[in-house]
Amino acid sequence: MHNVFNRYDIRGNYPNEIDNSFAFKLGKASATFCRQNFKNKNIVVGFDTRKSSPQIKTNLINGIISSGVNIIDIGISTTDKVALAGNYYNASFSIMITASHNSFDHNGFKFIYKQENGFSNQDLAKIKNIFCQNNFSKDVDKGILIKKTNDFNKIYEEKVYSSLQKYTNINNFNDLKIVVDCCNSCASLHLINLLKKLKCNIVKINCNLEAQENIEPEPTKENRQYVSDLIKKTKADIGIGVDPDADRVFAFDKNSKYVNGNEIFCLLAELLDAKKIIASIDTSSMLQDYMGNKNRKIIYSRIGDIFVSQKAIKLNADFLGEPNGHYAFPEFCWYNSGIFACLLLCSIASQIPEKINNLPKYRVETKILKYPNNEEKQKAINKIKIRIKKNFEVINDLCGIKFRFNKSVCLIRASGTEALIRIIVEKKI
């Protein structure tokens, strides 16, 4: 059970690793952490559309309230929405119930500070210790449950719309035909509402508020090929979509060509006219090549959205992201927002093929090595690091190991959430 506590969040199979009693106990641990570290005793809770999420939410909330902390329940949500609600309601912190892009038989919890960025490893470890030691607050008055679902739905959409106007011309959306795949997430409500308000023609797919297990939750090129096919069939201007908690974006251009995460990074950085960009070290040199020539500053961080956002907040960056589809926009929210990224890409839909053609060209190859458990994964990455340091020029070992060989750059690193080692090799063409 304790193995579900990862570097960035909590995730596991439901109900074998995470069940209703786990959620109740985690609620008590979260409330105890809140009472120990914050004067304000309020926690925001939201949840994704997985079948297990409502029961988990009920038990998490009951655990929190039983330990003397109030709950602000904003209902079915995207993760950026939960992050914004924590700030808006001046809560101690927020909890999003989701397993993100993991399979629908999994669920979990993301903890988010009031400042809208994910919990540090240190604070998540404190909650884990309270949980494991059963060291919960005792003899306290029960907290209260405050429901804000309808109120904050409106507030969230208004925030997206007003922030969007700071970055792009709203008239750019008029009469666009857009294929939209919401992965049956809460984006099925908010992204669709916003596109309607922007006077777009919408071709919807997987836009229900109920997760379906026949959908692959991770929005890769292969898993979303049907979006490309639908663009051809409908002659749409763009195809966009998100993962189950809508913190990742994917896109296909009007020619049905997949737009990879590094290309999206460049497109968004240019659109925002970003001056200081924080990027995870697995980001392609394409971004430095493209934005560096425009006198923009690129600063690299450890891989993982909590590390990217921590550094971005510390350095007051104006754009941040990772090439896996995570991008955050400080004028809107410090947490990754697939919905906001989708809208920005739609605003330049007609220009995307030409813009991509003008980007520096890199050949990128990737490989994933699977291991039976995290212990075996860690042993393997340790051996790999030793061998690489003996034989190649190391660029850094901040997160895995990044090194040069011949005219290529290679990054080998262990996943922070799964028993995988990821390998990325790139070379400029």
SULVENNOR-V522378 format. One record per pair of residues at least 12 apart in sequence whose C-alpha atoms are under 6 Angstrom apart, sorted by the first residue. I is the first residue (numbers start at 1). GAP is how many residues later the second one is. Records with the same first field share a line. If there is no record, write none. Layout:
I: GAP, GAP
//
This chain:
1: 16
6: 411
7: 114, 409
9: 101
10: 98, 99
11: 88, 96, 97
12: 94, 95
13: 92, 93
14: 91, 92
20: 36, 39
23: 33, 36, 37
24: 35, 36, 39
27: 33, 36, 37
28: 35, 36, 39
29: 98, 101, 102
31: 33, 36, 38
32: 104, 105
40: 52
41: 28
42: 27, 28, 29, 49, 50
43: 28, 48, 49, 50, 51
44: 27, 28, 29, 42, 50
45: 28, 49, 50, 51
46: 28, 29, 30, 31, 36, 50
47: 29, 30, 49, 50
48: 28, 29, 50
49: 136, 161, 162
50: 161
65: 77, 78
66: 76
67: 70
68: 72, 73, 74, 75
69: 74
70: 73, 74, 75
71: 74, 75
72: 74, 75
73: 74, 75
74: 74, 75
75: 74
77: 109
78: 108, 167, 168
79: 166
80: 255, 257
83: 33
86: 28
87: 27
93: 19, 20, 21
94: 17, 18
95: 15, 16
96: 13, 14
97: 12
100: 144, 145
101: 116, 117, 142
116: 218, 219
117: 217, 218
118: 188
163: 169
172: 175
173: 25, 174
174: 25, 26
175: 25, 26
176: 24, 25
177: 24, 25, 59, 60
178: 24, 25, 58, 59, 60, 61
179: 24, 60
180: 24, 59, 60, 61
181: 24, 25, 60
182: 24, 25, 59, 60
183: 23, 60, 61
184: 22, 23, 24, 25, 26, 27
185: 24, 59
188: 19, 20
217: 26
219: 24
228: 28
237: 17
238: 14, 15, 16, 111
239: 12, 13
242: 96
246: 92
247: 89, 90, 91
248: 77, 78, 90
249: 76, 89
261: 62, 63, 64
262: 61
266: 21
274: 44
275: 21
276: 21, 41, 42
277: 21, 40, 42, 43
278: 21, 22, 34, 42
279: 21, 41, 42, 43
280: 20, 21, 22, 23, 42
281: 19, 20
283: 40
286: 74
302: 97
318: 12
361: 68
362: 65, 66, 67
363: 63, 64
364: 61, 62
365: 59, 60
366: 57, 58
367: 56
368: 53, 54
369: 51, 52
370: 50
371: 48, 49
373: 46
374: 45
377: 42
400: 12, 13
408: 18, 19
409: 16, 17
410: 14, 15
411: 12, 13
//
